[in-house]
Amino acid sequence: MRTLSIILLFIFFQSTAMAEKGVVVNILPDKLTLSIDCEAQVKLQRLKTEPKKFSVGYSCKNSTNGSYYMDFRLNDMDIVADFDDGSAKVDVNKTKFKSYTLYELFIESKNGEKFKFVSYCTEDVCLDLVGNYEKEVKDSITSQLRR
């Protein structure tokens, strides 16, 4: 049954890619067009607090051929709790943007590694943007959120 659920979730969320427009995703209330360099994946969340939650993810390439990820998931878990276990310093900025709540997490591990994590959330679903993304990626997503 789990396999069938994953397949149905993937089919429901994945739209076709068109070379001139990129990957069109209809998960949030707004339609997003992602870079043509993004490749869809279905996976289970690997979070400590909720290890069996479904998400639809996109693995994308940045301008220097590095990778970043976009995960669309149900808004039914506390993503901050996964990082706030004492092993890292976590700063969270929470702002309202139209019908979305925007969470920006700035994380520094005890080893000094730094990374950022951005989530665009409605009451029902979130888009998590993680990895080596450029400011233009975040700006592109924000510009497409109209509701």
C-alpha positions, 0 to 999 in steps of 0.5 A: 500500500505504501508503494501505491501511495508513493506512486500516486503522490508522484503522479499527482504532483509531477507535471511535464517538463518543457525545455523552454519553460522548465519543470511546472509544479502545481503543489502550492496554491501557486504554479511554480516553474522550476529550472529545466535542470531540476529532476523530480524524485519521490522519497520519504523524509529522513527527519528524526522527528517524522521519519515516515513522512512523504515528500516530492523532491526536486534535485537541481543544478546551480550555475556552477554545477553544484546541487540544491534541493526543493522538497514539497511536503505536508505541513504537519511537522516541526522542521526547526525541531530537527535542527534544534537538538543542541548539536547546532546553532539555529537562527530562525527568521519567520515572516508573512508573505501573502498567504505563505509563512516564510521560514529562513533557518541559518544553521551552524554546526559545532564543526563550523559548517554553515548552511541555510534552509528556506521554507515557504509554507501554507497551512497545508503544504511547504516547499523546503529549499536547501543546499547550494542555491543562489539568491536568484533561485529564492527570488524566482520562487518568491516572484511566482508566489501570487496568492 
